[in-house]
């Protein structure tokens, strides 16, 4: 479901609200789910810039402060850079 929200965010009216419900349990999720949440949040930001920025910043900050497996750890700075550039 997380993938669907991120992939079709521009077609889902309440995509930000749906994604936010998943983000509440972000720290407790397995690494694979956390990576999918990060990806879906960035997709929401890119497709609906007015709805995604606050969520994206919160997830990236939480991700940067937590200890993750390497695949999530290296992608957070990339997403932060993307937010700064755009």
TORNUTI-47196 format. One record per residue (C-alpha): residue number from 1; residue in one letter; x, y, z. Coordinates in steps of 0.25 Angstrom, whole numbers, plus 5000, padded with zeros to 4 digits. Layout:
+------+------+------+------+------+
: resi : resn :   c1 :   c2 :   c3 :
+------+------+------+------+------+
:  NUM :    a :    X :    Y :    Z :
...
+------+------+------+------+------+
//
This chain:
+------+------+------+------+------+
: resi : resn :   c1 :   c2 :   c3 :
+------+------+------+------+------+
:    1 :    x : 5000 : 5000 : 5000 :
:    2 :    x : 5012 : 5010 : 5003 :
:    3 :    x : 5017 : 5008 : 4989 :
:    4 :    x : 5003 : 5011 : 4983 :
:    5 :    x : 5002 : 5024 : 4991 :
:    6 :    x : 5016 : 5028 : 4986 :
:    7 :    x : 5014 : 5024 : 4972 :
:    8 :    x : 5001 : 5030 : 4970 :
:    9 :    x : 5001 : 5042 : 4979 :
:   10 :    x : 4996 : 5051 : 4969 :
:   11 :    x : 4984 : 5043 : 4967 :
:   12 :    x : 4981 : 5041 : 4982 :
:   13 :    x : 4974 : 5053 : 4988 :
:   14 :    x : 4978 : 5050 : 5002 :
:   15 :    x : 4992 : 5043 : 4999 :
:   16 :    x : 4998 : 5052 : 5010 :
:   17 :    x : 4989 : 5047 : 5021 :
:   18 :    x : 4990 : 5033 : 5017 :
:   19 :    x : 5005 : 5033 : 5017 :
:   20 :    x : 5005 : 5041 : 5030 :
:   21 :    x : 4997 : 5029 : 5037 :
:   22 :    x : 5009 : 5020 : 5033 :
:   23 :    x : 5020 : 5030 : 5037 :
:   24 :    x : 5015 : 5029 : 5051 :
:   25 :    x : 5021 : 5016 : 5053 :
:   26 :    x : 5033 : 5019 : 5045 :
:   27 :    x : 5044 : 5016 : 5056 :
:   28 :    x : 5038 : 5002 : 5059 :
:   29 :    x : 5037 : 4997 : 5045 :
:   30 :    x : 5047 : 4988 : 5039 :
:   31 :    x : 5058 : 4994 : 5030 :
:   32 :    x : 5051 : 4990 : 5017 :
:   33 :    x : 5038 : 4997 : 5021 :
:   34 :    x : 5046 : 5009 : 5026 :
:   35 :    x : 5053 : 5010 : 5012 :
:   36 :    x : 5039 : 5009 : 5005 :
:   37 :    x : 5033 : 5020 : 5014 :
:   38 :    x : 5045 : 5029 : 5011 :
:   39 :    x : 5043 : 5026 : 4996 :
:   40 :    x : 5028 : 5029 : 4996 :
:   41 :    x : 5030 : 5042 : 5004 :
:   42 :    x : 5040 : 5047 : 4994 :
:   43 :    x : 5031 : 5043 : 4983 :
:   44 :    x : 5020 : 5050 : 4989 :
:   45 :    x : 5029 : 5063 : 4991 :
:   46 :    x : 5033 : 5062 : 4976 :
:   47 :    x : 5018 : 5060 : 4971 :
:   48 :    x : 5011 : 5069 : 4981 :
:   49 :    x : 5022 : 5079 : 4986 :
:   50 :    x : 5011 : 5087 : 4995 :
:   51 :    x : 5007 : 5074 : 5002 :
:   52 :    x : 5020 : 5066 : 5004 :
:   53 :    x : 5031 : 5076 : 5010 :
:   54 :    x : 5028 : 5075 : 5024 :
:   55 :    x : 5026 : 5060 : 5024 :
:   56 :    x : 5039 : 5058 : 5017 :
:   57 :    x : 5047 : 5067 : 5026 :
:   58 :    x : 5041 : 5059 : 5038 :
:   59 :    x : 5045 : 5046 : 5032 :
:   60 :    x : 5058 : 5050 : 5028 :
:   61 :    x : 5062 : 5056 : 5041 :
:   62 :    x : 5057 : 5043 : 5048 :
:   63 :    x : 5065 : 5035 : 5039 :
:   64 :    x : 5077 : 5043 : 5041 :
:   65 :    x : 5077 : 5041 : 5056 :
:   66 :    x : 5074 : 5026 : 5056 :
:   67 :    x : 5084 : 5015 : 5053 :
:   68 :    x : 5080 : 5008 : 5041 :
:   69 :    x : 5085 : 4997 : 5031 :
:   70 :    x : 5094 : 5003 : 5021 :
:   71 :    x : 5084 : 5004 : 5009 :
:   72 :    x : 5076 : 5013 : 5017 :
:   73 :    x : 5087 : 5021 : 5024 :
:   74 :    x : 5093 : 5025 : 5010 :
:   75 :    x : 5080 : 5029 : 5004 :
:   76 :    x : 5076 : 5039 : 5014 :
:   77 :    x : 5087 : 5049 : 5010 :
:   78 :    x : 5083 : 5048 : 4996 :
:   79 :    x : 5068 : 5051 : 4999 :
:   80 :    x : 5073 : 5063 : 5008 :
:   81 :    x : 5081 : 5068 : 4996 :
:   82 :    x : 5069 : 5066 : 4987 :
:   83 :    x : 5060 : 5075 : 4997 :
:   84 :    x : 5071 : 5086 : 4997 :
:   85 :    x : 5073 : 5086 : 4982 :
:   86 :    x : 5058 : 5086 : 4979 :
+------+------+------+------+------+
//
